[in-house]
Amino acid sequence: MTDDRPAGPVPPVDPGKLKAFLDRLSTEVHAADDWGQVATYIPELADVAPNQFAISVVLADGTRLSAGARSVPFSIQSVSKVFMLACVLGREGDNIWRRVDREPSGDRFDSILLLEQEKGRPRNPFINAGALVTTDAMLANRAPKQALSEFLGFLRAAAGDEDIHIDPSVAASEARYGFRNVALANYLKSYDNLHNAPELTLGTYFHQCAVEMTTDQLAMAGRMIAQLPGAPPLMAPARARRLGALMMTCGHYDGSGDFAFRVGLPGKSGVGGGILMVAPGRASIAIWSPGLNSYGNSKVGTEAAELLTDFTGWSVFS
Ligand SMILES: NC(=O)CC[C@H](N)C(=O)O
């Protein structure tokens, strides 16, 4: 921890200095001797080289800054859960909270432990059990294709970019080996907290996780959660604040406390190595580095996030 800024108001960041910092960061992380381990339980992700890095930042005035592999699409995996929840809140509002809670789980993202204890109502929408419930709500007895096309439309509108797609080979790879998610879906169904056939909800979920985006696109899509002035009006400010609160408390699973401690910003990770972070009113940030730490969150990405908030003073606790 190198943060020794004095207390008091944080001055706005100079875009030129921030760009120089991002370039330096991108060069320095490449000297890392431990990039973490890529996820292997989805075979298609096991082939990704761990020593890659990208960071993109969109500022409140619309300035866009990036460094590293900013145009390489990666599998957003669980980062999709934030946007799926946003879609479902738009469709059915607070009704979704009857089916899923809003508390940190303290367990791994794919854990089944609490589900029995809490009678099929998952702790939060960002662990896999909770995300299966939000995906199920989005599906709402429609064909998976229809729900997925609404979801993709939402993401593209949020990013202001039509070039966002699902990688079918990643979805198929997870469908073949996603035995824990199959278990979670069936368990939810046994508590009547899955309203569609488990295989349909699972298929939709695997495809939503297989969306590919670049950090440039993801940072643009995060503008609405960061409540930046130029963001498309897809979500009411009160909802964006609450999404941010959930990202802060639950966005990194059992590593959420550590992420809040080190970085101090709401963030959502995925096993593809992506992290979306928001500095409310200031910036939307996307980072990608595919090697993971022991929590299943990007290792170098988390380190970079920590250095970024040290540099900018963007921690919400500043
Ligand atoms: N943490 C993650 O990104 C998990 C997403 C992955 N598709 C899974 O369900 O296991």
The ligand as an SDF file (V2000), in Angstrom:
LIG
                    3D

 10  9  0  0  0  0  0  0  0  0999 V2000
  -16.7950  -15.7710  -11.8560 N   0  0  0  0  0  0  0  0  0  0  0  0
  -17.2220  -15.9550  -13.0860 C   0  0  0  0  0  0  0  0  0  0  0  0
  -16.9010  -15.2060  -13.9990 O   0  0  0  0  0  0  0  0  0  0  0  0
  -18.0380  -17.1760  -13.3170 C   0  0  0  0  0  0  0  0  0  0  0  0
  -18.7520  -17.2030  -14.6500 C   0  0  0  0  0  0  0  0  0  0  0  0
  -18.7640  -18.5590  -15.2820 C   0  0  0  0  0  0  0  0  0  0  0  0
  -19.4820  -18.5000  -16.5260 N   0  0  0  0  0  0  0  0  0  0  0  0
  -19.3920  -19.5800  -14.3640 C   0  0  0  0  0  0  0  0  0  0  0  0
  -20.5570  -19.6340  -14.2830 O   0  0  0  0  0  0  0  0  0  0  0  0
  -18.7490  -20.3270  -13.6820 O   0  0  0  0  0  0  0  0  0  0  0  0
  1  2  1  0
  2  3  2  0
  2  4  1  0
  4  5  1  0
  5  6  1  0
  6  7  1  0
  6  8  1  0
  8  9  2  0
  8 10  1  0
M  END
$$$$
